Amino acid sequence: MKKLLSVFLSTIFIFNTALGQPLAYPETTSEEESAMIWVPAPVDLQVGDLELTVFFLQPQVPSPHAGYLVLSDDWVDIRRKLDFWDEEVKRIRESETESCKIQLDEKTTECQELNAGLRTMIDNQAKDIKKLEVENEDLKSELWWWKGGAIVLGVTTTSLAIYSSLK
């Protein structure tokens, strides 16, 4: 992650010249500019995995290369953020882990409540099924009696009809 950040920052520093200082022009019109002879020397800075070659410039001295102008206060902020990058990542991970645990506990509780409700519904359905099976058996036995009675009545009626026709 640090290497990715260092590549990203290096790319921004190299390719974007929006905050860069102009390069030194060979023609100077004022005596103050021509009087300055100070030449910036490159300095290598390292923060974590990030290594930069920078120039410390005096006011009114043109930059030897086009690019970003990073003030010392900005450099201190960049260095502080990169030095404490691991602690920041650890803090973010811990907060995300805690958030996920809370959400997981809430979902677990909700699922347990839903499962309890489903078990109650299944038990009620099982009781209803047993009641209906008992009623079905009662109706089958009652139907058997009705069938038996109808057969007896049919046989009796047929026998009486045959007996009365033979007399």
Secondary structure, 3 states (H helix, E strand, C coil): CHHHHHHHHHHHHHHCCCCCCCECCCCCCCHHHHHCCCCCCEEEEEECCEEEEEECCCCCCCECCCCCCCCHHHHHHHHHHHHCHHHHHHHHHHHHHHHHHHHHHHHHHHHHHHHHHHHHHHHHHHHHHHHHHHHHHHHHHHHHHHHHHHHHHHHHHHHHHHHHHHC
